[in-house]
Amino acid sequence: MTRLFIDADACPVKREALRIAERHGLQVFMVSNGGIRPDPSPLVETIIVPADPDAADRWIAERIEPGDICVTQDTPLAAVCIGKGGSALRANGEPFTQNNIGNAMAMRDLMADLRAANPLAAMGSGRSFTKADRSRFLGALDTLIRKLHKAGS
């Protein structure tokens, strides 16, 4: 049965993911190093990990299985999830796949190198999260869950 793992620190679509998970009856693990309120739904387990920057990623990576879904912005975590047979989805609805994870890792490394070379130029260069991103996420997560359920039946 498909489970949903949410890399919850700074995730802008927690409520939306929970709403879709409830509609499909999925167990949800909301993983964070603190600062989030537990959800009262019996389908949701709030996991608080140590403040180590990669603790939530490690917790998810150790538990994700084939057929599970991870919502994350973290490209290395997405790569682990895909490698273990799971699926990974960005908050803007863009899926990480076998076909694009290599390019996503290379772009992540390139951007880290550019920020390290000129840290002042990188400040404020991020794009804001929009209503369209939120909408794409809702559609992508619902579609992915339906696809996984259909494949499992």
C-alpha positions in Angstrom: 0.0 0.0 0.0 1.3 3.4 -0.9 2.5 5.7 1.9 3.3 9.4 1.7 6.4 10.8 3.2 6.6 14.6 3.5 10.0 16.3 4.0 8.1 18.9 6.1 10.7 21.5 6.9 9.8 24.5 4.7 7.4 22.5 2.6 4.7 24.9 1.3 2.2 22.2 0.4 1.8 20.2 3.6 -2.0 21.0 3.9 -2.6 20.1 0.3 -0.7 16.9 0.5 -2.7 15.9 3.6 -6.0 16.7 1.9 -5.1 14.4 -1.1 -3.7 11.7 1.2 -6.9 11.6 3.2 -9.0 11.4 0.1 -7.1 8.3 -0.9 -6.7 6.8 2.6 -2.9 7.0 2.6 -0.8 6.8 5.7 1.3 10.0 6.0 4.6 10.6 7.7 5.2 14.3 8.3 9.0 14.4 9.0 10.5 17.6 10.5 13.1 18.7 13.0 10.4 20.6 14.8 8.2 23.6 14.5 5.2 21.9 13.1 2.0 21.0 14.8 0.8 17.4 14.9 -2.2 16.8 12.6 -5.2 15.2 14.4 -5.9 12.8 11.5 -5.3 9.1 12.5 -3.6 8.7 9.0 -0.9 11.2 9.9 2.2 10.4 12.0 4.3 13.5 12.9 8.0 12.5 13.2 10.3 14.9 14.9 14.0 14.2 14.2 17.1 15.8 15.7 18.1 19.3 14.4 20.8 17.8 12.2 20.2 19.3 8.7 20.0 15.8 7.1 18.1 13.9 9.8 14.7 14.1 8.2 16.2 13.0 4.8 17.9 10.0 6.5 14.7 9.1 8.3 12.7 9.0 5.1 15.5 7.3 3.1 15.7 4.5 5.6 11.9 3.8 5.4 10.7 4.5 1.9 9.8 1.4 -0.1 8.6 0.7 -3.7 5.3 2.3 -4.3 5.7 5.0 -1.7 5.8 8.7 -2.5 8.1 11.4 -1.0 7.3 15.1 -1.3 10.6 17.0 -1.1 12.7 19.8 -2.6 15.8 17.9 -1.7 17.4 16.3 -4.9 19.7 13.8 -3.1 16.7 12.5 -1.1 14.7 12.2 -4.2 17.5 10.2 -5.8 17.5 7.8 -2.9 13.7 7.4 -3.0 13.8 6.7 -6.8 16.7 4.3 -6.3 14.6 2.3 -3.8 11.6 2.1 -6.1 9.7 5.0 -4.6 8.5 8.2 -6.3 9.4 11.8 -5.5 7.6 15.0 -6.2 8.6 18.6 -5.8 6.3 21.1 -4.1 5.6 22.7 -7.5 4.3 19.3 -8.9 7.4 18.5 -10.9 8.2 14.8 -10.5 11.7 13.5 -10.0 12.1 10.5 -12.3 14.8 8.0 -13.4 15.1 10.1 -16.6 15.6 13.5 -14.9 17.3 12.8 -11.6 20.8 12.8 -13.0 20.3 16.2 -14.6 18.7 17.5 -11.4 21.7 16.3 -9.3 24.1 17.9 -11.8 22.2 21.2 -11.7 22.1 21.1 -7.9 25.9 20.7 -7.8 26.5 23.4 -10.4 24.4 25.9 -8.5 26.2 25.0 -5.2 29.5 25.7 -6.9 28.3 29.0 -8.3 27.0 30.1 -4.9 30.3 29.1 -3.3 32.2 31.1 -5.9 30.2 34.2 -5.4 27.9 34.0 -2.4 26.7 37.7 -2.6 25.4 37.2 -6.2 23.2 34.2 -5.1 21.3 36.2 -2.5 17.6 36.5 -3.3 17.8 34.7 -6.6 15.0 32.2 -5.7 11.7 32.2 -7.5 8.6 32.7 -5.4 6.1 29.9 -4.9 2.8 30.7 -6.8 -0.8 29.6 -6.9 0.0 27.9 -10.2 2.7 25.8 -8.5 0.3 24.8 -5.7 -2.3 23.8 -8.3 0.2 21.8 -10.3 1.2 20.0 -7.1 -2.4 19.0 -6.3 -2.9 17.6 -9.8 0.4 15.8 -9.9 0.1 14.2 -6.5 -3.5 13.0 -7.2 -2.4 11.6 -10.6 0.6 9.9 -9.2 -1.4 8.2 -6.4 -4.0 7.0 -8.9 -1.3 5.6 -11.2 0.3 3.8 -8.3 -3.0 2.4 -7.1 -3.9 1.2 -10.7 -0.4 -0.4 -11.0 -0.9 -2.2 -7.7 -4.3 -3.6 -8.5 
